[in-house]
Amino acid sequence: MLKIKFLISILIFSSLLIATSVIKNQTREIEKKIYNLSNIIFAKEKDFNESQLDFFYLTSPFMIEKKINHLDNHNYIVMEYSKIFLSMTDFMNLDTKYAIQEIENEKKTKKR
């Protein structure tokens, strides 16, 4: 009876020991992946912040005025409001509108 209890306790101890080492290795792998991902996120955030800084600097009113002043007055033409699209759907609608007008113009020229 004593041998069976001893054998069962050794089996339970060894199985728990093996399970602990497996779980510890899996946890270590997950920690490595988290560390690598956090380094990637840090690098991307740094690039994003630098890009934002560049954008704010280049689009500041002072810089835009400075760029315009380098141009001659004859080269600078104000863009018409009708050429500014607020969304992609507006652009696509305009494109189909021109295509429909061209088809109608072709029909009119063929009738003549």
Buried (B, 14 or more C-beta within 10 A) or exposed (E): EEEEEEEEEEEEEEEEEEEEEEEEEEEEEEEEEEEEEEEEEEEEEEEEEEEEEEEEEEEEEEEEEEEEEEEEEEEEEEEEEEEEEEEEEEEEEEEEEEEEEEEEEEEEEEEE
